[in-house]
Amino acid sequence: DDGLRLFPGNHQLLVGRGHCLSRLQRVAEALQCFDAVLSVDPGNIGACNAKALVCAEEREFQMASDLFRRSILKDPANAPGREGLAKTLTAWAAQKKDAGHVLEASAMLREAQPVDP
């Protein structure tokens, strides 16, 4: 917080604050930090990946996968984004399978496979 007082709007500090807040289970506040960065820099890889992780933990798989894909488009070598997308698609596929949507689950697993680093 002191850093943000000195350097308001610093993207790296906002993403870092969001990480800390998410670890404290203050999800809404964490998402506000990531959204503040993304509103100014929609392709910010750190904010995309960080928000995607929180969304995946909250089982908001569509949003998480969209954010991971956005970060990968910005940097195809983005290993955390690729790994996060693979894990998100795998978790989402498990949810779909449990709900009886086996074909959708299979398609997601096929998509996750080449993404995994």
C-alpha positions, 0 to 999 in steps of 0.5 A: 500500500505504501508503494501505491501511495508513492506510485499510484497506478503502478501496474506491477504494484497493483498486480502484487497487491492483488496477489496478496489480497487473493492469498488473504481470501479477499477475492473481490478486492484482488479482482479490483486491483487486476481490473484497474490494471486491465482497464488501462492495459487490457493485454497486461500479462501479469494482470491477465494471468493473476485474474485468471488464477483467481477466476479459476479458483472461484470456478469461473472457468470461462473467464479464466480461460479467456484471460489466459488466452489473452495473455498467451496471444500477447506472448505465445511463450508465456509459460504461466499462461499456458500452464494456467490454461491447461489446468483450467481446461482440465478442471473445467472438463472434470466439472463438465464430465461430472455434470454428464457432458462427456463430449464437451469434457473430451473436447476441453481435454483435447484442447488442453493437451497441446497447451500444456508446456 
